[in-house]
Amino acid sequence: MDIYLTDAPLRVQMIKDAAANGERTKLQKAAHALRSPSVSIGAARLGMMCRKFRNFCR
C-alpha cells in the first residue's frame, strides 16, 4: 500500500502532463501502469478511468 500511495500521485501527474502535451504514447503507458494497482487496492473507478485513457490512446 505504501508503494501505491507513493507511486500513484506520480503516475497521475504523468497522465496530466502527457495529456496537456498531446503525448498519447506516454499517456497510454502511464494509464496502463496505474490501472492494475488501482484495481488491486479497490479503486475500481480509477482503474476504469485509466483503462479508458489507455484505450483512447490506441
N, C-alpha and C positions, 0 to 999 in steps of 0.2 A: 504494500500500500504506500509506503514511504517513497518508493521509486516512482510510482504513478503520480503522486502529489508533486514530486519534483519535476517529472518529465512532461506531464500534461500541459502546464502553462506554456512551456517552451514550444510544444507542438502546436498549441492554439495560436501562438504568436507567429509561428512559421506559416500556418494556414492563412492568417490575416495578411502577412507580408506578401505571400505568393499571390493571393487574390488581388491585392492592391496593385501589384506589378504585372499582372496578367501572366504569371508563370505557372501554366497548367501542370507541367510535369512535377514541379516542386509541390504544388498544392495536392496533387494526387498522392505523392509519396508521404507527405505529412499527414494527410487524412487517413491513409491506409495504416500508418504507424500508430495513430491514436485510436482507431476504431476497435481493434481487438481487445486491448487492455481496458478500454472503457466499458465494453460489453461484459468483460470478465468480472469487473467490480460492481456491476449492476447499473451502470449509467447507460442503459439501453437507448435512451433518446439521443444522447450524444453520439453513441455508436451509429445510430441510424442517420444522423446528420453527416457524419464522416463518410458513411457509405454513399450518400447522395453526392457529396462533393467529389469523391473518388470516381463515381460513375459518370458524373458530368464532365470530368476531365478526360475521359477515354475517347 
